[in-house]
Amino acid sequence: MTAAREPAPQGFAMPRPGPPGAGAGTDGETGPADASGPADASGPADASGPADASGPADASGPAGQEPLAPDDTVDLAAEEQALRISQLLDRLDAEFVGLAPVKDRVREIASLLLIDRLRGRYGLTSSRPSLHMCFTGSPGTGKTTVATHMGELLRELGYLRKGQLVSVTRDDLVGQYVGHTAPKTKEVLKRAMGGVLLIDEAYYLYRPENERDYGQESIEILLQFMEAHREDLVVILAGYADRMDTFFRSNPGMASRIAHHIDFPDFTLDELLQIGEQMLEREQYRLSAAAREAFAEYVRLRMSQPRFANARSIRNAIDRLRLRQARRLVTGGGLIARGDLMEISAGDVRASRVFRDAGRADRLADLTNRPSGRADLPAADGARPRPQTIS
């Protein structure tokens, strides 16, 4: 028999978010709840919790703004500027190449929350929008970075106290023996309170083939906190789309709590080249004309190879370019100028094993496709057919 699971906690009884900047300071990146929370944040709160811990917003809106009279009007553009919404969305556009569907969804969510905030100031009754999300897509498509921007946006709008991002995987939540999972999951939730909890490859929490797995216990605790503390915590599940679909079918309680599904498309070749140029520019490097052509060929080849991870693979490639450039300069010796320290040569790019692997694959394909057993068939490029050896 397996030991009974520990009961899921009743929560930390966090207060409703106040105005941006209120509470424990703006730099509490992954710290526990501020002083307005209970003294012992890791322990369960009183079963009843505070009266306003999870209740609806009051008439002044989610950030406690001054109520508006029925005949008042509001300049939406000025409101966006005051809350830095436009600035954050513009930064999202500037920092991200492509991802148009993702940017559109983020703008929709920002618009919903801005209007919900204004409705509260006019005294219009509405429930707080559910903000738990699911990000699906391949590795290296920007899910973690967008989650960081989302935390900042929700903090500016007053829907989160801090807006910090806590990124975890199964290993951070699930224990290896009885009684180990609940404390690990609670500790992660304590760090994430007031901000965003991103669970990467969330489907690994559920392993039905293993009866002794403790992932389901972590899921049950997460479900309770996602509902009881939706005022002070946003959970984002991330992973491949097909695996997340399977996970949701097996865990309908989790599926019902996710309000926003955002799919992150793979980057195109042109977008990846633009991302590479931006990364090099930030590091004050540049590609020579020949190196730019070689890098485009490199990216095209790399995209067709296993374990390609979009922008993450581009970042890794640039790190290796820097290594090869440094080795070339040091090996060459002599006098060097500032421009030499900045320029990546075509040789630095073509020294990658991606080109060697592609060459070997082409030669193997030629051997595989070459006709055998027919000495009268013409060889490639008009060459004479090789004589057949009969053993």
Backbone hydrogen bonds in HBPLUS format (Angstrom, degrees):
<---DONOR---> <-ACCEPTOR-->    atom                        ^
c    i                          cat <-CA-CA->   ^        H-A-AA   ^      H-
h    n   atom  resd res      DA  || num        DHA   H-A  angle D-A-AA Bond
n    s   type  num  typ     dist DA aas  dist angle  dist       angle   num
A0045-ALA N   A0011-GLY O   2.91 MM  34  5.88 140.7  2.06 160.9 172.1     1
A0022-ALA N   A0019-PRO O   2.98 MM   3  5.58 160.2  2.02 142.6 144.2     2
A0029-GLU N   A0027-ASP O   2.75 MM   2  5.42 126.3  2.03 115.1  98.1     3
A0037-GLY N   A0034-ASP O   2.91 MM   3  5.78 168.2  1.93 126.1 130.1     4
A0043-GLY N   A0040-ASP O   3.24 MM   3  5.73 154.7  2.31 111.9 118.9     5
A0049-GLY N   A0046-ASP O   2.86 MM   3  5.20 129.4  2.12 108.4 122.9     6
A0053-ALA N   A0050-PRO O   3.21 MM   3  5.31 173.6  2.22 113.5 114.6     7
A0061-GLY N   A0058-ASP O   3.11 MM   3  5.85 167.8  2.13 124.9 126.1     8
A0065-GLN N   A0060-SER O   3.08 MM   5  5.26 117.3  2.49 148.2 141.5     9
A0064-GLY N   A0061-GLY O   3.22 MM   3  5.47 169.0  2.23 113.6 115.8    10
A0068-LEU N   A0121-ARG O   2.64 MM  53  5.37 168.3  1.66 136.0 136.7    11
A0072-ASP N   A0069-ALA O   2.98 MM   3  5.24 165.3  2.01 115.9 120.5    12
A0079-GLU N   A0075-ASP O   2.92 MM   4  6.20 152.8  2.00 150.2 159.0    13
A0080-GLU N   A0076-LEU O   2.85 MM   4  6.12 155.1  1.91 150.8 156.8    14
A0081-GLN N   A0077-ALA O   3.01 MM   4  6.28 155.3  2.08 145.6 152.2    15
A0082-ALA N   A0078-ALA O   2.86 MM   4  6.08 160.4  1.90 149.4 154.9    16
A0083-LEU N   A0079-GLU O   3.05 MM   4  6.22 148.0  2.15 144.1 151.9    17
A0085-ILE N   A0080-GLU O   2.90 MM   5  5.04 138.5  2.08 152.3 154.0    18
A0084-ARG N   A0081-GLN O   3.10 MM   3  4.93 157.3  2.15 100.6 107.5    19
A0088-LEU N   A0084-ARG O   3.05 MM   4  6.20 159.0  2.10 144.2 149.1    20
A0089-LEU N   A0085-ILE O   2.94 MM   4  6.17 164.0  1.97 158.2 162.6    21
A0090-ASP N   A0086-SER O   2.85 MM   4  5.94 156.4  1.91 148.5 155.4    22
A0091-ARG N   A0087-GLN O   2.99 MM   4  6.13 149.7  2.09 140.5 148.9    23
A0092-LEU N   A0088-LEU O   3.02 MM   4  6.29 145.3  2.14 139.3 148.7    24
A0093-ASP N   A0089-LEU O   3.05 MM   4  6.40 153.0  2.13 145.3 151.6    25
A0094-ALA N   A0090-ASP O   2.91 MM   4  6.18 155.6  1.97 147.2 154.2    26
A0095-GLU N   A0091-ARG O   2.87 MM   4  5.96 158.7  1.92 151.6 156.2    27
A0096-PHE N   A0092-LEU O   3.14 MM   4  5.96 142.3  2.29 141.2 149.0    28
A0102-VAL N   A0099-LEU O   3.11 MM   3  5.30 119.2  2.50 102.5 117.2    29
A0103-LYS N   A0099-LEU O   3.02 MM   4  6.33 164.1  2.05 160.7 165.2    30
A0104-ASP N   A0100-ALA O   3.00 MM   4  6.19 156.6  2.05 152.0 158.3    31
A0105-ARG N   A0101-PRO O   3.13 MM   4  6.36 156.5  2.18 143.4 148.7    32
A0106-VAL N   A0102-VAL O   3.01 MM   4  6.30 159.0  2.05 153.7 159.5    33
A0107-ARG N   A0103-LYS O   2.99 MM   4  6.21 157.1  2.05 147.6 153.5    34
A0108-GLU N   A0104-ASP O   2.94 MM   4  6.23 150.5  2.03 145.0 153.5    35
A0109-ILE N   A0105-ARG O   2.98 MM   4  6.25 160.6  2.02 151.1 155.3    36
A0110-ALA N   A0106-VAL O   2.92 MM   4  6.16 160.7  1.96 148.7 154.4    37
A0111-SER N   A0107-ARG O   2.86 MM   4  6.06 155.3  1.93 147.2 153.9    38
A0112-LEU N   A0108-GLU O   2.91 MM   4  6.18 159.4  1.95 150.5 156.1    39
A0113-LEU N   A0109-ILE O   3.02 MM   4  6.27 163.4  2.05 153.2 156.8    40
A0114-LEU N   A0110-ALA O   2.97 MM   4  6.14 152.3  2.04 146.0 153.9    41
A0115-ILE N   A0111-SER O   3.01 MM   4  6.19 167.8  2.02 154.3 156.9    42
A0116-ASP N   A0112-LEU O   2.86 MM   4  6.05 156.5  1.91 147.1 154.8    43
A0117-ARG N   A0113-LEU O   2.91 MM   4  5.99 148.9  2.00 139.0 147.1    44
A0118-LEU N   A0114-LEU O   3.05 MM   4  6.39 155.8  2.11 146.5 152.4    45
A0119-ARG N   A0115-ILE O   2.87 MM   4  6.13 156.4  1.92 152.0 158.8    46
A0120-GLY N   A0116-ASP O   3.11 MM   4  6.32 151.8  2.19 141.7 148.4    47
A0121-ARG N   A0117-ARG O   3.19 MM   4  6.55 147.4  2.30 141.8 150.3    48
A0122-TYR N   A0118-LEU O   3.05 MM   4  6.38 140.2  2.21 145.8 156.5    49
A0122-TYR N   A0119-ARG O   3.19 MM   3  5.14 127.3  2.49  92.8 106.4    50
A0124-LEU N   A0119-ARG O   2.85 MM   5  5.11 151.7  1.93 159.9 152.7    51
A0123-GLY N   A0120-GLY O   3.05 MM   3  4.98 153.3  2.12  98.9 106.9    52
A0259-ALA N   A0132-HIS O   3.04 MM 127  5.83 145.7  2.16 137.5 143.0    53
A0260-HIS N   A0132-HIS O   3.38 MM 128  6.67 158.3  2.44 148.2 153.4    54
A0133-MET N   A0235-VAL O   2.99 MM 102  6.44 155.2  2.06 149.0 157.1    55
A0237-LEU N   A0133-MET O   2.99 MM 104  6.42 158.9  2.04 146.3 146.3    56
A0134-CYS N   A0260-HIS O   2.82 MM 126  6.28 145.6  1.94 160.8 166.8    57
A0262-ILE N   A0134-CYS O   2.87 MM 128  6.20 169.2  1.88 170.2 173.8    58
A0135-PHE N   A0237-LEU O   2.73 MM 102  6.14 156.2  1.79 159.6 167.6    59
A0239-GLY N   A0135-PHE O   3.13 MM 104  6.71 139.9  2.30 154.4 165.0    60
A0136-THR N   A0262-ILE O   2.99 MM 126  6.38 160.8  2.03 151.2 156.8    61
A0264-PHE N   A0136-THR O   2.66 MM 128  5.95 167.2  1.68 167.2 171.7    62
A0137-GLY N   A0239-GLY O   3.09 MM 102  6.24 146.0  2.21 136.1 145.0    63
A0311-ALA N   A0140-GLY O   3.10 MM 171  4.98 140.3  2.27 137.3 132.2    64
A0146-VAL N   A0142-GLY O   2.97 MM   4  6.08 162.5  2.00 155.3 159.8    65
A0147-ALA N   A0143-LYS O   2.99 MM   4  6.17 151.0  2.08 143.7 152.0    66
A0148-THR N   A0144-THR O   3.06 MM   4  6.39 145.8  2.18 142.9 151.6    67
A0149-HIS N   A0145-THR O   3.11 MM   4  6.49 156.9  2.16 147.4 152.8    68
A0150-MET N   A0146-VAL O   2.83 MM   4  6.08 152.1  1.91 148.5 157.0    69
A0151-GLY N   A0147-ALA O   3.05 MM   4  6.32 152.7  2.13 145.1 151.0    70
A0152-GLU N   A0148-THR O   3.21 MM   4  6.58 156.1  2.27 147.7 153.5    71
A0153-LEU N   A0149-HIS O   2.92 MM   4  6.17 160.2  1.96 152.8 158.5    72
A0154-LEU N   A0150-MET O   2.94 MM   4  6.14 163.8  1.97 154.2 157.7    73
A0155-ARG N   A0151-GLY O   3.03 MM   4  6.18 145.8  2.15 141.0 150.3    74
A0156-GLU N   A0152-GLU O   3.00 MM   4  6.26 161.6  2.04 151.3 155.6    75
A0157-LEU N   A0153-LEU O   3.07 MM   4  6.31 148.6  2.17 145.2 153.8    76
A0159-TYR N   A0154-LEU O   2.82 MM   5  5.13 140.8  1.97 163.4 162.8    77
A0160-LEU N   A0154-LEU O   3.22 MM   6  5.55 132.3  2.46 120.2 115.3    78
A0158-GLY N   A0155-ARG O   3.03 MM   3  5.07 152.6  2.10 101.6 110.3    79
A0162-LYS N   A0194-GLY O   2.90 MM  32  5.18 158.3  1.95 136.9 141.5    80
A0163-GLY N   A0194-GLY O   2.89 MM  31  6.20 171.0  1.90 141.4 143.5    81
A0196-VAL N   A0164-GLN O   2.78 MM  32  6.07 168.3  1.79 166.8 170.8    82
A0166-VAL N   A0196-VAL O   2.87 MM  30  6.20 159.9  1.91 165.8 172.7    83
A0198-LEU N   A0166-VAL O   2.89 MM  32  6.11 159.7  1.93 145.4 152.4    84
A0168-VAL N   A0198-LEU O   2.84 MM  30  6.21 165.3  1.86 171.7 176.6    85
A0200-ASP N   A0168-VAL O   2.90 MM  32  6.24 158.8  1.95 174.3 168.4    86
A0172-ASP N   A0169-THR O   3.02 MM   3  5.56 143.6  2.16 113.4 123.2    87
A0173-LEU N   A0170-ARG O   2.90 MM   3  5.28 151.3  1.98 113.4 122.6    88
A0174-VAL N   A0170-ARG O   2.92 MM   4  5.87 165.5  1.94 176.5 178.3    89
A0180-HIS N   A0177-TYR O   3.15 MM   3  5.68 155.0  2.21 140.5 139.1    90
A0185-THR N   A0181-THR O   2.92 MM   4  6.12 170.7  1.93 167.4 169.5    91
A0186-LYS N   A0182-ALA O   2.94 MM   4  6.04 165.7  1.96 155.1 159.4    92
A0187-GLU N   A0183-PRO O   2.98 MM   4  6.04 152.6  2.06 142.9 149.9    93
A0188-VAL N   A0184-LYS O   3.15 MM   4  6.43 158.6  2.20 149.2 154.1    94
A0189-LEU N   A0185-THR O   2.99 MM   4  6.26 161.0  2.03 150.3 155.8    95
A0190-LYS N   A0186-LYS O   2.86 MM   4  6.06 149.5  1.95 145.2 153.7    96
A0191-ARG N   A0187-GLU O   3.15 MM   4  6.44 154.4  2.22 145.5 151.0    97
A0192-ALA N   A0188-VAL O   3.04 MM   4  6.29 141.8  2.19 143.6 154.8    98
A0193-MET N   A0189-LEU O   3.04 MM   4  6.11 125.1  2.35 145.2 156.7    99
A0195-GLY N   A0192-ALA O   2.86 MM   3  5.40 143.1  1.99 149.2 150.2   100
A0194-GLY N   A0232-ASP O   2.70 MM  38  4.90 158.2  1.75 171.2 165.5   101
A0234-VAL N   A0195-GLY O   3.16 MM  39  6.44 159.0  2.21 158.0 161.7   102
A0197-LEU N   A0234-VAL O   2.83 MM  37  6.22 162.0  1.86 159.5 165.6   103
A0236-ILE N   A0197-LEU O   2.80 MM  39  6.08 167.3  1.82 157.0 158.8   104
A0199-ILE N   A0236-ILE O   2.89 MM  37  6.27 161.3  1.92 163.1 169.3   105
A0238-ALA N   A0199-ILE O   3.00 MM  39  6.08 156.8  2.05 158.5 151.7   106
A0201-GLU N   A0238-ALA O   2.72 MM  37  5.48 117.5  2.11 119.0 137.6   107
A0204-TYR N   A0201-GLU O   3.13 MM   3  6.14 170.1  2.14 127.8 130.5   108
A0202-ALA N   A0238-ALA O   3.23 MM  36  6.14 149.0  2.33 156.4 164.9   109
A0205-LEU N   A0202-ALA O   2.96 MM   3  5.72 166.1  1.98 122.6 127.0   110
A0206-TYR N   A0203-TYR O   3.21 MM   3  5.79 155.2  2.27 112.2 117.9   111
A0210-ASN N   A0207-ARG O   3.10 MM   3  5.80 165.2  2.12 121.0 125.5   112
A0213-ASP N   A0210-ASN O   3.17 MM   3  5.38 162.1  2.21 112.7 113.9   113
A0217-GLU N   A0214-TYR O   3.23 MM   3  5.49 129.6  2.50 101.7 113.6   114
A0218-SER N   A0215-GLY O   3.07 MM   3  5.20 117.3  2.48  98.0 112.8   115
A0219-ILE N   A0215-GLY O   3.00 MM   4  6.36 154.1  2.07 150.1 157.9   116
A0220-GLU N   A0216-GLN O   3.00 MM   4  6.25 156.6  2.06 148.6 153.6   117
A0221-ILE N   A0217-GLU O   3.19 MM   4  6.49 154.8  2.25 145.5 151.5   118
A0222-LEU N   A0218-SER O   2.94 MM   4  6.18 163.3  1.97 152.5 157.4   119
A0223-LEU N   A0219-ILE O   2.86 MM   4  6.09 159.6  1.90 153.0 158.3   120
A0224-GLN N   A0220-GLU O   3.19 MM   4  6.41 158.7  2.24 143.2 147.7   121
A0225-PHE N   A0221-ILE O   3.08 MM   4  6.38 163.1  2.11 153.7 158.0   122
A0226-MET N   A0222-LEU O   2.83 MM   4  5.98 157.0  1.88 155.4 162.3   123
A0227-GLU N   A0223-LEU O   3.23 MM   4  6.42 143.1  2.38 142.3 150.2   124
A0228-ALA N   A0224-GLN O   2.84 MM   4  5.96 172.4  1.85 156.4 158.8   125
A0229-HIS N   A0225-PHE O   2.86 MM   4  5.35 152.6  1.94 138.9 144.6   126
A0232-ASP N   A0229-HIS O   2.96 MM   3  5.45 158.5  2.00 115.1 121.7   127
A0244-MET N   A0240-TYR O   2.96 MM   4  6.12 152.3  2.04 151.6 160.1   128
A0245-ASP N   A0241-ALA O   2.98 MM   4  6.21 151.0  2.06 148.6 156.2   129
A0246-THR N   A0242-ASP O   3.20 MM   4  6.49 155.5  2.26 141.6 147.1   130
A0247-PHE N   A0243-ARG O   2.97 MM   4  6.19 154.5  2.03 143.7 151.1   131
A0248-PHE N   A0244-MET O   2.91 MM   4  6.15 157.5  1.96 151.4 156.2   132
A0249-ARG N   A0245-ASP O   3.01 MM   4  6.26 153.8  2.08 146.9 154.0   133
A0250-SER N   A0246-THR O   3.13 MM   4  6.35 145.8  2.26 143.2 151.7   134
A0251-ASN N   A0247-PHE O   2.97 MM   4  6.10 122.4  2.31 136.5 152.3   135
A0254-MET N   A0251-ASN O   3.02 MM   3  5.55 130.7  2.27 112.4 124.0   136
A0255-ALA N   A0251-ASN O   3.18 MM   4  6.56 159.6  2.22 149.8 156.0   137
A0256-SER N   A0252-PRO O   2.97 MM   4  6.12 154.0  2.04 149.4 154.6   138
A0257-ARG N   A0254-MET O   3.11 MM   3  5.36 147.7  2.22 105.2 114.8   139
A0258-ILE N   A0255-ALA O   3.31 MM   3  5.50 159.9  2.35 105.8 111.7   140
A0272-LEU N   A0268-THR O   2.92 MM   4  6.18 155.5  1.98 151.6 158.3   141
A0273-LEU N   A0269-LEU O   2.97 MM   4  6.27 155.6  2.03 153.2 159.8   142
A0274-GLN N   A0270-ASP O   3.03 MM   4  6.27 153.0  2.10 143.6 150.9   143
A0275-ILE N   A0271-GLU O   2.89 MM   4  6.15 153.0  1.96 145.9 153.7   144
A0276-GLY N   A0272-LEU O   2.89 MM   4  6.13 156.7  1.94 146.7 152.9   145
A0277-GLU N   A0273-LEU O   3.00 MM   4  6.27 157.0  2.05 146.5 152.1   146
A0278-GLN N   A0274-GLN O   3.00 MM   4  6.26 157.0  2.05 147.9 153.9   147
A0279-MET N   A0275-ILE O   2.95 MM   4  6.24 160.0  1.99 152.6 157.9   148
A0280-LEU N   A0276-GLY O   2.97 MM   4  6.22 162.7  2.00 153.2 157.6   149
A0281-GLU N   A0277-GLU O   2.90 MM   4  6.07 157.7  1.95 147.6 154.2   150
A0282-ARG N   A0278-GLN O   2.95 MM   4  6.19 157.1  2.00 150.7 156.1   151
A0283-GLU N   A0279-MET O   3.18 MM   4  6.43 144.5  2.32 140.9 150.1   152
A0283-GLU N   A0280-LEU O   3.14 MM   3  5.13 122.8  2.48  93.7 108.2   153
A0285-TYR N   A0280-LEU O   2.81 MM   5  4.93 164.6  1.84 141.8 144.8   154
A0284-GLN N   A0281-GLU O   3.05 MM   3  4.81 157.3  2.10  99.7 106.4   155
A0286-ARG N   A0342-MET O   2.87 MM  56  5.94 147.1  1.98 150.0 145.6   156
A0344-ILE N   A0286-ARG O   2.77 MM  58  6.03 152.6  1.84 162.7 170.2   157
A0288-SER N   A0344-ILE O   3.10 MM  56  6.17 158.2  2.15 170.7 164.8   158
A0292-ARG N   A0288-SER O   2.84 MM   4  6.07 145.8  1.95 152.1 160.9   159
A0293-GLU N   A0289-ALA O   3.33 MM   4  6.69 153.9  2.41 144.1 149.3   160
A0294-ALA N   A0290-ALA O   3.01 MM   4  6.29 159.4  2.06 146.7 152.9   161
A0295-PHE N   A0291-ALA O   2.76 MM   4  5.90 151.3  1.84 146.2 154.1   162
A0296-ALA N   A0292-ARG O   3.09 MM   4  6.28 153.1  2.17 141.8 148.1   163
A0297-GLU N   A0293-GLU O   3.14 MM   4  6.45 154.1  2.21 145.1 151.9   164
A0298-TYR N   A0294-ALA O   2.82 MM   4  6.08 151.4  1.90 145.0 154.0   165
A0299-VAL N   A0295-PHE O   2.89 MM   4  6.15 164.9  1.91 154.6 156.5   166
A0300-ARG N   A0296-ALA O   3.09 MM   4  6.25 160.4  2.13 143.2 148.7   167
A0301-LEU N   A0297-GLU O   3.02 MM   4  6.25 160.1  2.06 149.7 154.5   168
A0302-ARG N   A0298-TYR O   2.81 MM   4  6.02 162.7  1.83 154.8 160.6   169
A0303-MET N   A0299-VAL O   2.95 MM   4  6.05 150.7  2.04 149.8 155.7   170
A0304-SER N   A0301-LEU O   3.12 MM   3  5.56 145.0  2.25 108.0 117.5   171
A0305-GLN N   A0302-ARG O   3.12 MM   3  5.23 162.3  2.15 107.9 113.5   172
A0312-ARG N   A0309-ALA O   3.00 MM   3  5.42 131.5  2.25 151.9 143.2   173
A0313-SER N   A0310-ASN O   3.04 MM   3  5.50 125.7  2.35 109.4 121.9   174
A0314-ILE N   A0310-ASN O   3.22 MM   4  6.63 149.7  2.31 146.4 155.4   175
A0315-ARG N   A0311-ALA O   2.94 MM   4  6.21 157.3  1.99 148.5 153.9   176
A0316-ASN N   A0312-ARG O   3.04 MM   4  6.32 158.2  2.09 145.1 150.8   177
A0317-ALA N   A0313-SER O   2.91 MM   4  6.09 152.2  1.99 142.8 150.7   178
A0318-ILE N   A0314-ILE O   2.99 MM   4  6.26 155.1  2.05 150.5 156.5   179
A0319-ASP N   A0315-ARG O   3.06 MM   4  6.37 152.6  2.14 146.9 154.3   180
A0320-ARG N   A0316-ASN O   3.11 MM   4  6.45 150.7  2.20 145.2 152.5   181
A0321-LEU N   A0317-ALA O   2.90 MM   4  6.24 143.6  2.03 143.6 154.7   182
A0322-ARG N   A0318-ILE O   3.02 MM   4  6.28 155.4  2.09 149.4 154.6   183
A0323-LEU N   A0319-ASP O   3.18 MM   4  6.49 149.9  2.27 138.9 146.8   184
A0324-ARG N   A0320-ARG O   2.99 MM   4  6.26 162.9  2.02 150.9 154.2   185
A0325-GLN N   A0321-LEU O   2.87 MM   4  6.06 155.4  1.93 149.7 157.0   186
A0326-ALA N   A0322-ARG O   2.94 MM   4  6.08 163.0  1.97 146.8 151.5   187
A0327-ARG N   A0323-LEU O   2.98 MM   4  6.23 160.3  2.02 149.3 154.8   188
A0328-ARG N   A0324-ARG O   2.98 MM   4  6.11 157.2  2.03 143.6 149.7   189
A0329-LEU N   A0325-GLN O   2.97 MM   4  6.23 162.5  2.00 154.7 158.7   190
A0330-VAL N   A0326-ALA O   3.01 MM   4  6.16 169.8  2.02 154.7 157.5   191
A0331-THR N   A0327-ARG O   2.90 MM   4  5.88 160.6  1.94 146.7 152.9   192
A0332-GLY N   A0328-ARG O   2.96 MM   4  5.99 152.5  2.04 142.4 150.0   193
A0333-GLY N   A0329-LEU O   3.10 MM   4  6.27 143.3  2.24 142.6 151.3   194
A0340-ASP N   A0337-ALA O   3.05 MM   3  5.29 126.1  2.35 101.1 114.7   195
A0341-LEU N   A0338-ARG O   3.07 MM   3  5.29 126.0  2.38 100.5 114.0   196
A0342-MET N   A0339-GLY O   3.09 MM   3  5.13 140.8  2.25  96.9 108.4   197
A0343-GLU N   A0339-GLY O   3.06 MM   4  6.18 144.8  2.19 152.6 160.6   198
A0348-ASP N   A0345-SER O   3.12 MM   3  5.23 124.7  2.44  96.7 110.1   199
A0349-VAL N   A0345-SER O   3.36 MM   4  6.79 146.6  2.48 142.0 150.2   200
A0349-VAL N   A0346-ALA O   3.11 MM   3  5.17 122.0  2.46  95.3 109.5   201
A0350-ARG N   A0346-ALA O   2.87 MM   4  6.12 170.8  1.88 160.0 162.0   202
A0351-ALA N   A0347-GLY O   3.09 MM   4  5.97 124.4  2.41 139.5 148.8   203
A0352-SER N   A0349-VAL O   3.19 MM   3  6.02 164.3  2.22 121.6 124.7   204
A0355-PHE N   A0352-SER O   3.31 MM   3  6.04 144.8  2.44 115.0 119.7   205
A0357-ASP N   A0353-ARG O   2.71 MM   4  5.91 167.6  1.72 158.5 161.3   206
A0358-ALA N   A0354-VAL O   3.03 MM   4  6.11 151.7  2.11 136.7 144.7   207
A0359-GLY N   A0355-PHE O   2.96 MM   4  6.17 151.3  2.04 143.8 151.4   208
A0360-ARG N   A0356-ARG O   2.97 MM   4  6.27 159.4  2.01 152.6 157.6   209
A0361-ALA N   A0357-ASP O   2.95 MM   4  6.15 155.3  2.01 145.3 152.4   210
A0362-ASP N   A0358-ALA O   2.96 MM   4  6.19 152.1  2.04 144.7 151.9   211
A0363-ARG N   A0359-GLY O   3.01 MM   4  6.29 161.2  2.05 150.2 154.7   212
A0364-LEU N   A0360-ARG O   2.92 MM   4  6.12 158.9  1.96 149.3 155.3   213
A0365-ALA N   A0361-ALA O   2.93 MM   4  6.12 153.1  2.01 143.9 151.3   214
A0366-ASP N   A0362-ASP O   2.95 MM   4  6.25 152.2  2.03 147.3 154.7   215
A0367-LEU N   A0363-ARG O   3.02 MM   4  6.34 158.6  2.07 148.8 153.9   216
A0368-THR N   A0364-LEU O   2.89 MM   4  6.09 154.7  1.96 147.9 155.4   217
A0369-ASN N   A0365-ALA O   2.94 MM   4  6.04 153.1  2.01 148.3 154.5   218
A0370-ARG N   A0366-ASP O   3.04 MM   4  6.01 122.3  2.38 139.2 152.2   219
A0377-LEU N   A0374-ARG O   3.34 MM   3  5.81 171.6  2.35 113.3 115.8   220
A0383-ALA N   A0380-ALA O   3.32 MM   3  6.14 173.5  2.32 123.9 125.5   221
